[in-house]
Amino acid sequence: MAINLRPLADRVLVEPSEGEEVTTGGIFLPETAKEKPQQGTILAVGPGRTEDGKLIKMDVKVKDKVLYAKYAGTEIKIEGKKMLILKESDILAVVEG
């Protein structure tokens, strides 16, 4: 999917991972009962933030899988898919391996 969106400053565009639809006990979860996902894949990255006139580059890159704060970011829809725009400081960790 080609994204025509370029985050500004220290923001990233993240595609959240889908939440579980069935519990381990086999109970179906409706959309309203699902836990909000806190993991996703970065689709686009801004240039970084400016401090004292110097550009500080981002620690994350496109295709990184990341964990982010539960209620972080702004949810948007692109081509019918839910996406999040997050500040780099809302990202808690990069999932490696």
Residue pairs with C-beta under 8 A, 6 or more apart in sequence:
1 79
1 81
3 13
3 43
3 44
3 78
5 13
5 44
5 78
6 44
6 46
7 13
7 44
7 45
7 46
7 85
8 46
8 47
9 46
9 47
9 48
9 49
9 50
10 46
10 48
10 49
10 56
10 58
10 87
10 88
10 89
11 46
11 85
11 86
11 87
11 88
12 42
12 44
12 45
12 46
12 58
12 60
12 85
12 86
12 88
12 91
13 42
13 43
13 44
13 45
13 83
13 84
13 85
14 40
14 41
14 42
14 43
14 66
14 68
14 73
14 83
14 84
14 85
14 86
15 40
15 41
15 43
15 81
15 83
15 84
16 37
16 39
16 40
16 82
16 83
16 84
17 37
17 39
17 40
17 41
18 37
19 29
19 34
19 35
19 36
19 37
20 29
20 34
20 35
21 28
21 29
21 34
22 28
22 29
23 29
36 70
36 71
38 67
38 68
38 69
38 70
39 65
39 66
39 67
39 68
39 95
40 65
40 66
40 68
40 84
41 63
41 64
41 65
41 66
42 60
42 61
42 62
42 63
42 64
42 65
42 66
43 62
43 83
44 62
45 58
45 60
45 61
45 62
46 58
47 55
47 57
47 58
48 55
48 56
48 57
48 58
49 55
49 56
49 88
50 56
58 88
59 88
59 94
60 66
60 88
60 91
60 94
64 94
64 95
65 94
65 95
66 91
66 92
66 93
66 94
66 95
67 91
67 92
67 93
67 95
68 84
68 86
68 90
68 91
68 92
69 90
69 92
72 84
72 86
72 87
72 90
73 84
73 85
73 86
73 87
73 90
74 84
74 85
75 82
75 83
75 84
76 82
76 83
76 84
76 85
77 83
